[in-house]
Amino acid sequence: MSVLGPDLFLVIAAGVLIAGGAFLVLERSLTRVAVGLILIGNGVNILFLITGGPRGGAPIVDVTPEEAMADPLPQAMILTAIVITLALTAFLVAMAHRSWQLHRHDEVQDDLEDRRIARLAAIETAQERGDIGIVTLDEEAAGVRDETADIVEEHWLAEEDVR
Amino acid sequence: MLQLLIAHLAAALAAPALVRWLGRRAFLLLAAVPAGAAVWAITATNAVLDGREPTVSISWVPALGLDLVFRVDTLSWLLVLMVGGIGSAVLIYSTRYFSARSSDLGRFAAVFVGFAGAMLGLVTSENLIQLYVFWELTTIFSYLLIGHYSERVTSRRAAMKAILVTTLGGLAMLAGIVLLGHEAGTYELGEILTAPPTGAVTSTAIALILVGAVSKSALIPFHFWLPAAMAAPTPVSAYLHAAAMVKAGVYLVGRLAPGFSTLPVWQAIIGVLALITIVHGGFRALRQSDLKLILAFSTVSQLGMLVLLVGSPFKAGALAGLALLGAHALFKACLFLVVGIVDAATGTRDLNLLSGIGRRMPVTATIGALGVASMIGVAPFAGYVAKEAALEAIIDDQAALAPFGWPILVVFALGSALTIAYGLRFWWGAFATKRNVTASLEVVRPPLLLVAPPMAMALAGIATALLPGLGETLLRPHARTYPLGEPGHLAMWSGFSPAFQVTLAAFAIGIAVFLARHRLSGWRIPWPEQWDGDRVYRNTLRRVDQTAAATTAVVQRGSLPFYLGILFLVVVVGALPGLLTAGVEANLWLGTDVIVIAASIAIVAATVLAVRARRRMKAVILAGITGYSTALVFLVYGAPDLALTQVLVETVTLVVFVLVLRRLPIYFSDRPLVASRWLRLSVAAVFGLLVAGLALLVPQARIHEPDSADLPTTAEEFGGGKNVVNVILVDTRAWDTLGEISVLLAAATGVASLIFLRHRSTERPRPGSFEEISGKLGASEPDPVARLRRPRHDEAPTRRASWLVAGVTLAPHRRSVILEVAVRFLYHTMIVVAVFLLVSGHNAPGGGFVAGLVVGIAITARYLAGGRYELSAAAPLQPAFLLGSGLFLAAGTGLASMIFGGEVLESAIVRWTMPVFGEIKLVTSLIFDIGVFLVVIGLMLDILRSLGAELDHQGDVLDEDGEPVRQALEPAKTIVRRES
């Protein structure tokens, strides 16, 4: 197999697409996130193409001789990815719209529940947990009582208590 | 054997119902089950002695070579007797000990019987894995028993302590078991012990197993869970200390000692820990004022003695250990039950408050005296016989023990002396009349069922001691399997031997300590406080909590950019070492294709501009440019299907954005993340660089033929198609495609449900049938050219459907008649093209995805030209119907091929000749492709209906100022107000 490196221009294009997409995805605006995902999607698809084998003709029998064909398997995967990206974009954009309807902006808010957990954790770190206070065995023992029968009232072969 | 276990299980399951039905009397019934185990053991005595050990073997997991094997030899026999006998005695005692109105008695009974069953299984297991299962079962049951009063902090904490410590040990033990089993090649105890493996791995395994045994048997440094476990009800304490749980550790030591007690690691662990535990437990017992705590620390000390003896490699020591094991079970259970009686009668266990109890409860005091006598080793009690034998053994084997013989003897004697001291103090504390304590306690006579069980044990302590020869006969078979020394003997009197002299000395010291107890009360063992097991446990627990809390606080910030940034960095950190050390020469190749170079430059430029864009629309269009350029690259790289799909998808994406962005502000809002901009930029840049590096290296790292090497041939032969990509989608990898169209369906439904707030109407909007809120769409907007328009005769809405629906539904200034007409003419042509692409897709570029997208674009064009009424005229079908039937067709093809005896989703090729058309070849995967086609149309239609028509509708509801009415955008209830 001829070991031919990938097209340097495409490598740069894919890298720039993915870096730009990653930067946008790290934003809060959902529209920017959606655009970022489209960029990442295009970058990954190019990545697929150049890592999927050497360049060739269309993988259609009788159109291209078999040995000159491009590898069809990565192509099928890319095709799937393209359509999924469309569905994902539509969903994200609908979400952005919904967010705008409700809050008049389309920004991803921080998860308040996670914030609360983090705050609680910080409080706990600051103060020792209440129920692991140091209690001596004797103090513990003094508090331990079983729900015993009242022996005073019972006799050698006591009848079962009336319930 | 197996029947006994099943009986325990059944009794445990039935216990709650029994207790509800019979009240406390149910304990009597349940006591029969462990009693049955004890009786079975007695009937099996001869068989065990003769070496005809009862064995049961059931195939469990044959594939792993795991069988359920139960075998009862002498050691197991002794333990079964203890577990069953003391278990039933404690259950009988419980009938009178607990108040009839105590909480959760049913659960208590169930867990107790289950615990007894787990112990039974543990001591009869022949397979180590099986033993481990029962071992952990006892841990869980003991957790439930110790935490019986679950509403109390003390109980919960004690239970947690017990389960954490013993499970930690159990895990170490599991590792040890696996190592040992691997080393020996079997998990059967019998086989392992007949040919014990040696070597470093075995030593490690044994050390790990001993960690388990020592934690269960509450030896230092794990001893602290046992005194804390006195939070359990007293009957449970009696059982835990005497026959169950802690005895499991002793059992395991005694089980493995014949094979491994000569290993240095074994002797170091057992010797050091046992000796420290003997002294530590004894001293602590001396200083407690709670009767139960005295007994708890006494158990710690005695467990040290038991493990020391049973874990020794000497036959005589082992025999003494087994005798002490039995004696300890009898007197310790007896004493705990006695404490329970005192506690129930007086309401306290504090020896500083108890006074004159012996005079008022003479029977109980006598039983207590018998128990203490056995514990401290007075003749003629079992404890005496066992301890004498132990001393004899230690003295006789001095030569073999050197240089540790003397220390061991001294510590053991010291332990005996301490036992005598705290034993006497225990009885004195519980029953004696104290001058300085004025107690006003009622005279009570405990019921028979409360007194009988401890009495029986105390008497059994005498009975076994009076027949030392019988004990020797019964226990000898196991002791003989130990590797070193001469067989020992059990005797009541063996002369004025050195052992007897040591005993006398121990008594002298013990009595002296007891008499000087007041003066010694302030005396402490010099033990660094931070080394105290309990304190270490608490600190560890707290640190784990704090670490977890701190980690959560750092990691879970609830910020999506933060999470995603971490994801990117993890990819970088994970892949970078591989990239740097790949050792593949990056073989650069500057493409010479002008189109690729141009497309690449366009992509780079558009990406940079898109990232910098402040206008939403600008960013979207620039992203679209990268998409179209990518399509160009696909075309050059021999992927016409991809290029086609990419162009169509890019167009649809633009439409989707435009539909939504008309509702959003033109500019992105102020960026809240501006501060971290450079950080995010560098993360993104590093990530992009990494990907580029991978793209350079991966193609040259390929060492195998591609999987798809013979796909072109098979595609035509089996898939009946020439377009290999399409055959992959609808045949070779049809499962993947099925999954993908399911995702499309989910996304379409998601989009619709985000937009249709109130309900998803099944009725299509039709001119006339729709509520005529504002006449025509957009009619409320000012029309700057209204005066230029000629008055129209068809101003009034008509119910008759017209060729151009927009004429009656759109305001004149929003219409473009030329566009409407052009689209109307083009529409059917596009549909025909789509159908052609669908049908020909198997042999030429095209297929379901592409065809569906073309139809989608045709409908989109109709909608854009004519508004939402035009949309329903163009596509008179519900998107849900299209999505559903598409998925049904695709999945149905798979099912059909299965029904006809093929693989799921296998294609069949049908050929026939038709006049005019010639030979027709139909591949069944076309039906699958039609399913894909319908799903894609459904997705498109759902997007248009939601983001297009429904947003139009919501926007049409305007107030006087021309602003969209807020209520129309809110869900459900505000709308109801408007409509009513």
Interface residues (C-beta under 8 A of the other chain):
Chain A: M1 V3 L4 G5 P6 D7 L8 F9 L10 V11 I12 A13 A14 G15 V16 L17 I18 A19 G20 G21 A22 F23 L24 V25 L26 E27 R28 S29 T31 R32 A34 V35 I38 L39 N42 G43 N45 I46 L47 L49 I50 T51 G53 P54 R55 G56 G57 A58 P59 I60 V61 D62 V63 T64 E66 M69 A70 D71 P72 L73 Q75 A76 I78 L79 T80 I82 V83 I84 T85 L86 A87 L88 T89 A90 F91 V93 A94 M95 A96 H97 R98 W100 Q101 H105 D106 E107 V108 D110 D111 L112 E113 D114 R115 I117 A118 R119 L120 A121 A122 E124 T125 E128 R129 D131 I132 I134 V135 L137 D138 E140 A141 A142 G143 V144 R145 D146 E147 T148 A149 D150 I151 V152 E154 H155 W156 L157 A158 E160 D161 R163
Chain B: G23 R24 R25 R96 Y97 F98 S99 A100 R101 S102 S103 R152 V153 T154 S155 R157 A158 P227 A228 M230 A231 P233 T234 Q288 S289 D290 K292 L293 G340 I341 D343 A344 A345 G347 R349 D350 E442 V444 R445 P446 P447 L448 L449 L450 R538 L541 R542 D545 Q546 A548 A549 A550 T552 A553 Q556 R557 G558 S559 L560 P561 L564 G565 F568 A586 N587 L588 W589 L590 G591 D593 V596 I597 A599 S600 I601 I603 V604 T607 V608 A610 V611 R616 A619 V620 A623 T626 G627 S629 T630 V633 F634 V636 Y637 G638 A639 P640 D641 L642 T645 Q646 V649 V652 T653 V656 F657 V660 L661 R663 L664 F668 S669 R671 P672 L673 R680 L681 V683 A684 A685 F687 G688 L689 V691 A692 L694 A695 L696 V698 P699 Q700 R702 P706 D707 S708 L711 P712 T713 A715 E716 K722 N723 V724 V725 I728 L729 R733 D736 T737 E740 V743 L744 A747 A748 G750 V751 L754 I755 N843 A844 P845 F849 V936 L939 I943 S946 L947 L951 L969
